[in-house]
Amino acid sequence: MKVTGPKALFAMTGRWIASKISGPVDNACWLQSRALALPPDMSFALMSLVSVTLEHPMQSDVSSLLQQSDAVAALLYPGEYRRPINAASLAKTDTYVLIARIAEKAVGMCVLFDRGDCSAELKRMIVDEESRGAGVGMALLKGAEAHAIKLGALTMLLEVGTRNTEAQQLYRRGGYKPCDPFPPYARTPISLFMTRRLSTAFPDN
């Protein structure tokens, strides 16, 4: 059977889930409620099907994902601190757009900014709502780190909203720790700043 999208990948786990719990399983309801969590080995198997590559920002997939990102931000922070952006604003030097795809479908993206001081900044991480739980976020994080290292970065920096607990959990799993605001940012009530050393010569404690 040809896999046509993320939902098909989740459906492939149905028989595995049924073998682990008693009673009938409704895959659609299970996905919506997320009452169960995939074990690490199954999550890794799904993550291995995610491809992350650098792509040009001027495409409909990027615009669509940015719209989702802005919608999430508007829901969490309906105030003055939001900074909506568009694809055109990402088409500049030292800014790199990474797209995650499953079976050629764009399921997530993030933006990497080369700060020019041996550090890189991760921005605009978003995973398509239907594709969450398949390891897309971690795949994007690792892909961004790999490219940052190629750019010569030793440290990754990021800003995440204080109410975006899912993103915070992802970054903590990836080894990120809270830090002070970094230029050009100032401390705000809705921002948490995090960092991780990328160089193997300077591993995190």
N, C-alpha and C positions, 0 to 999 in steps of 0.2 A: 504494500500500500504506500502510495506516495504521500509524504508529509507536506501539507500545504500551508501550515501556519502553527503558531504557538498552541492553539487549542487542541490541535491534533497531537502535539507532543504530550500534552497533559493527559489526553485520552489514553495514550499508550501505557500510562501508569495505572490504569483502572484495575487490570487483573492483578497487578502486584498488591494494590491496596486491598482488594477483595481477599487475597490470600492471607492478609495480616489481621483482619478484623472479622468478626462474625456478623451475619446478616447481610442483606442486599446493600449495594453501594450505588448511589446516584452520583455519577461523576460531576455533572453540572452543578448540583447543589453543593457537593464537597468543595468544588473550586470556588464557588461564590462565598461560602461561609468560612473556608479555610480552617475548618474545625480540626483538621489533621495537618501536620507538617511533614514534608518529605524528609526522609533520613538523609544524612550527609552523602551516602553513596549514590542515592537516587538524584539528589540535588546536583551532585557533581556530574552525573551522566547527562542531565539536561543542560547544564552549563557548558559541557563540551560541544554541544550542538550550536552554540552561539558564536558567531563570527564577529569580530570587532575590527574595523578598518578605518583609516583616515578617508574622509570624503569631503567633497566641496560643499560648502554651506548653502549655495544657491540651488536648492532643489525642494520639491514639495514635501518630501519626507521630513526634512529638517524643519520646515515651516509648521508642519502638523505637530511634530513633537514639541516645538517651542510653544505652540498654542496650549498644549496640554500642561506644560510647565507653568505658564502664566495662569492657567485656570486653577492649578493646585495652589499657587502662591496667593491668588486672590481669595481663595477659600480660607487659607490659613491666616493670612495677614491682610485683611481688607483696610489698608491704611496707607500712609504716606511713604512707607519704607520700600514698597515694591518697585522693581526696576524692570518693566517689560522690555524685551529686546526682540529684534527680528533677524532673519537669516542674513540680510545684507550687512548688518553691523558686525557679523562674524567673519566677513571676507576681508581680512587684513593680516598684515605681517605679524608673525609670532603668535597667531591664534589658530588652533587646530581643532577641527570637529571630528569626533569619533562616533561612528554609527554602529550599533549592534543590530545584527540581522539573524533571523532564524528562517531557514528555507527562503532566503532572499527578501523576506518581509522585514522592514525596519521596525524594531521593537524597543529601541532605546537610543539615547545619545548622551554625550557629555562634551564639554568644551575644555580644552587645555590651553593655558596661556603661559608662554615662556616669559618669565619676569626678567631675564637677563642677568640674574645675580646668583646663578647656580640653584635657583628654585623655580618651581612651576606651580601654577594655581589651577585647581580643578573647579570648573564652574558648570552650572546648568545641567546637572545630572537628572535625567528623567527616564523612566521606564514606562512604556505603554501599559495602561491599566490592565488589559487582558493578558499581559505577559509577565506580570509580577509573580514572584515565587519560583521562577525557572532559572535563577542564577544570572539573569541579565545584568543586574546592578554590579555584582562582583566581577563579571566578565569585563564590563566597561571600566571598572576601577583598575583592574589588573592591566588592561590594555592601555589606559592612560598612563599608568606608572611606567610601563615598558617604553612608551614613546618619550616620556619625560626623561628617562635615563639616557635614551639615544640623543636627546637634546643637550645632555650634560648636566641635568639637574641632580642635585644631591638630596633635595628636600621637596616634598609636596605640601602645599598649603591649600586650605579650603575654608569657605564660610558656609554654614548650614543653619537653617532656621531652628529656633528653640522649640517650635511646635512640630517640626518634622522629625518625629521620633523614629520612623522607619529608616530614614536616611542616616540618622545618627547611629542606629544599630549596625547598619551596613559598614559605616566608616570605622566604628570601634572593632568590628570583626576583622576589618582589614588592617588593624594595627594603628589607627589614628588616635591621637590624644589631644585634649583641649590645650589651647595656647592663647597668648595675648593677641589682640588684633594686630594685623600687619598692614603696612602701607598699601593702598591709600585709604584703608578702612578705619573707621572710628567705632568705638563700642556703642552698641544700640541694644534696646531691650529685647529684640527678636533675633539676635545673631549669636551663634556659637562658632568660634574659630578653632580649627583643628590642624594638626600637622603630623607628618610621618617622614622619617629619614629614609631615603631610597638607596643610598650607597651601602653596599654590603660591608664596606670598611667601617661604617658607623652604624651598626644595627641598633634597633630600638631596645631599650631595657625592658 
